[in-house]
Amino acid sequence: MSIWKKTSTLDQLNRQSENSLVRHLGIEMTELGDDYLVGTMPVDARTHQPMGILHGGASVVLAETLGSTAANLAAEAGHYCVGLEINANHLSSLRSGTLTGTAKAIHVGRSTQVWEIRMESDKGKSVCISRLTMAVLKA
């Protein structure tokens, strides 16, 4: 059973990011399941820190993008979500390839939502785990 209260397609979700940091970093939504959202981000010069590895802040941008998008899809009509807090545990480094994140709800309430975003490399290696808390506001 789907947790989504609003309907959208991957194409619509990706188009809403035009002219934003999301597009600049090459983030794309790639899969929308009944209770999860998957997206990818290239690991390249745009997302590297000076040592030539994935910048932790870029991982957080992917996490917040996926979690915020999912939260807004799970919000009741007439409501929208904004971030309250995000944390990230960086588990391993990555020099190239694609970082894939999966956002799943931990809690979807009337006033708050909590999302877990797990990010991994092309080879399935855990790179980062993030938790995002969202406030649900009336439009």
N, C-alpha and C positions, 0 to 999 in steps of 0.2 A: 504494500500500500504506500502510495506516495505521500511525502510530508509537505510537498509544495502547495502553497496557497495561491500562487500566481503562476501563469503559464508563460513559457518563453522557449525559444529555440536556441541552439548553440550559436547560430548565425546572428540572432538578435543580441545575445549576450556579448559576443565578440564585437559587434558594431557599436555597442554603447561605450566601448573603450577608445574609440577613435580620438586622436588629439589629446592623449593623456600619457602619464607615466607607464601605464599598463602596456600601451602600444609601443612606446619607446623601448621598453625592455623585451618586447617580443612575446609577451604572455598571451596565450590562447586557451580558451575553454575548449576541451576536447570530448568530454563525456558528461552527460547529465542522467544519473540514475534516479531511482525512486527516492533515495535518501542520501545521495552524495553528489558532489560535483568534482570533476577532475580537470586539471589544467596543466599546461607545460610552459617552461621558460628556457630559452637557450642559455647555455653557460659559455659565454664568449667575452670579448672585450667590453661589451656593455654591462656585464654583470660581474666582472672580476674586480678584486681589490688589487692593490699594487704588487702583491706577491704572486699574482697570476692564478689565484684560486677564487672560487665563488665567494663573493662578498656576502657576509651574513645578513646585511640589510636588504640585499636583493631577495634572499630567501624569505625574509619577513614581508617584502612587498608581494611576493607570490602568495604567501599564506593569507595576508589581509585581503588580497584581491579575491581569492577563492572563497574565504569565509564570509566576507561582506556580500558578495554576489549571492551565495547560497542563503544567507540570512534574510536578505531582501526577498528572495523567492519564497521563503518559508513564513514571511510575515503576512498577517491578515490584510485583506483589502483595506485601504485607507491608512495604512501604517508603513513606516520605513525604518530601517536599522542604521545605526551609526556605531562606530567602534568606541569602546570604553577602555579596553586594555588588551594588549597582546604580549605574549612571551614566546621565546624560541630557544630550544636546545639544539645547538649545532653539534651533530654527532660525528660527522666525517667531512673531509674536504672533497672538492670536485674541481677539476681543471677544465674539462670540456664535456660536450655532450648536451643532454637535455635533462633538466630537473622536472620531475613530474610530481604534482601535489594532488592529494585527495582530501577534500573537506567533508567531514561527517558531523552531524549534530550530536552533542552530548546532552543539551537541554534546549528546548524550544518553548519558552514561556510567553506570557502576555506582555511582560515588561523587559525581560532580558532573554538572550540566547547565548549559549556557549558552544563553540565549534572547535574540533580538533582537526588540524591539518598535518598530514604526514607526507613528507617529501622524500623522494628517492631518485637514485641515478638510473641511467638506462639499463644498468646491470642488476637493478633491484636492491642496491645497497642503501640503507637508511642514511640520509644526509641531514635532515632536520625534522624536528617535531615541534609544532606550535599550537598554542591554545589562544583563541580569540573570544573575548566577551563583547557582546553587542547590546546596545540599548535599543528597545523597540519604542518608537515614537509615533504619535498620531500625525498624519499628514495635514 
